[in-house]
């Protein structure tokens, strides 16, 4: 409850998530992705751009881990007992 009480009001344009520069003076990474996503990928959906283009190898790794786990569970469940 204490953390929720400290959140900025909904739609606040001065909330930290909407800033281009953080309080320390460094640029915020999220603002860069939002501003340049369409120019880099040509796709209007920013979620698709982030998952497919910016985080492509990471997403591929996660997919391989889930696939390997599913195949392992399949082999364990189909194991025949003597």
N, C-alpha and C positions, 0 to 999 in steps of 0.2 A: 504494500500500500504506500509505503514511503517513496519507493522508486516511481510509482505511477503518479504520485502527487507532484514530483519534480519535473515531469515531462512538460514540454511547451504545449500551448493550446493547439488544437487541430487546425491545420491550414495556416499556421504562423509562418510568414515568409522569412522571418529572422531566426528560425529554428536551425540548429547546427546541420541538419540534413540538407538544407537548401543553400548553404553558404558555398561560395566559390573558393574562399580562403579560410583556413581554420584560424582560431585565435592566436596561434603561434606565428602566423604569417605564411605558412606553407600552403600550396594549393591542395584542395581536397580531390582525391582520386575519383570519387563518384561523379563529381561535376565534369571532369574531363571525359569520362565515358559517355555521359548523357549528351554533351555537346558534340562529340565526334563520332558517335556510333553510326549514324546514317552515312556520314561522309566516308568512313572506313569500309563499311560493309554494303551499303546500298539497301539495307533492309529496314523498314520503318518500325519493326518490333524490337525494342531495345533488349528484351529478355532473350530473344533468339540470338541477337548479336553477341551478347555477353557469354551465353552458354556455348554457342557454336564457334565463334571467332576468337574471342579473347581468352576463353577458358577451354578451348577445344581438346587439348591434350589431357587436361585434368578431368574433363567429362568422359573422355575415352577411358582413362584409367579407372574411374568409378564404375563405368559400365562393365569393364572387364572383371573387376572384383565381384560385382553382383552376379555376373554370368558364371564365374568360376564357383562361387558359393552355391548357386542353384544347381549346377551340374553335380557338385559334390554331394549335396543333399539327395539328389535323384539317385546317384549310385549307392549311397548308404541305405536308402529306403528300399531299393530294389535288390539288395543283397540277399542271396539265397542261403538259408541255414541248412546244415546237413541233417 
